[in-house]
Amino acid sequence: MSIDLLKRLGFFVVLCVIQILILNHIHLFDVAIPLLYIYFAITFHRNYPKWAILLWCFALGLAIDVFSNTPGLAAGSMTLIGAIQPYLLEVFVPRDSIEGMNVSIRSMGLWKFIIFSAILIVIFCLAFYALEAFTFYNWINWLIFASSSAVLTLILIIAIESVRTR
């Protein structure tokens, strides 16, 4: 096994445990839930195989679903993000950058990383809460849940990324 695979597997387990044991029990103002496990999909480096990103994202979403009793919500949303991430990353990364460039504040710059992460997080939260509600009857509540969770998740990811890059 390569060291990158072991690092990715360790990151998978750590994010899964943190989400299940700690973050699933945080409900800020009864609307915002930090969904930190999307950070896993954000951090795939440039030119990582697209099929591997889809498999990793689906597996993490499935693990979260199994332990959080949310059948298919996280798996479907993470698979969507896994499909979008490589193409969105190409928009934010210059063509002449290195092939295996890591996605971080240090390599992309603060604002590019924030915008890239925010787009993925908003799409994830919209998909997650749309699948959870399975109706748009209460669309204002859906938007409140999705936007508040997206903001809380983005703040948490930026805080972790700021500490990680030092």
PEHU-V559423 format. One record per backbone hydrogen bond with DSSP energy under -1.0 kcal/mol. NH is the residue of the N-H (numbers start at 1). CO is the residue of the C=O. Records with the same first field share a line. If there is no record, write none. Layout:
NH = CO  CO
This chain:
6 = 2
7 = 3
8 = 4
9 = 5
10 = 6
11 = 7
12 = 8
13 = 9
14 = 10
15 = 11
16 = 12
17 = 13
18 = 14
19 = 15
20 = 16
21 = 17
22 = 18
23 = 18
24 = 19
25 = 22
26 = 23
28 = 32
30 = 27
31 = 28
32 = 28
38 = 35
39 = 36
40 = 37
42 = 38
43 = 39
46 = 101
48 = 45
53 = 49
54 = 50
55 = 51
56 = 52
57 = 53
58 = 54
59 = 55
60 = 56
61 = 57
62 = 58
63 = 59
64 = 60
65 = 61
66 = 62
67 = 63
68 = 64
69 = 65
70 = 65
76 = 72
77 = 73
78 = 74
79 = 75
80 = 76
81 = 77
82 = 78
83 = 79
84 = 80
85 = 81
88 = 84
89 = 85
90 = 86
92 = 88
93 = 89
97 = 94
101 = 98
108 = 104
109 = 105
113 = 109
114 = 110
115 = 111
116 = 112
117 = 113
118 = 114
119 = 115
120 = 116
121 = 117
122 = 118
123 = 119
124 = 120
125 = 121
126 = 122
127 = 123
128 = 124
129 = 125
130 = 126
131 = 127
132 = 128
133 = 129
134 = 130
142 = 138
143 = 139
144 = 140
145 = 141
146 = 142
147 = 143
148 = 144
149 = 145
150 = 146
151 = 147
152 = 148
153 = 149
154 = 150
155 = 151
156 = 152
157 = 153
158 = 154
159 = 155
160 = 156
161 = 157
162 = 158
163 = 159
164 = 160
165 = 161
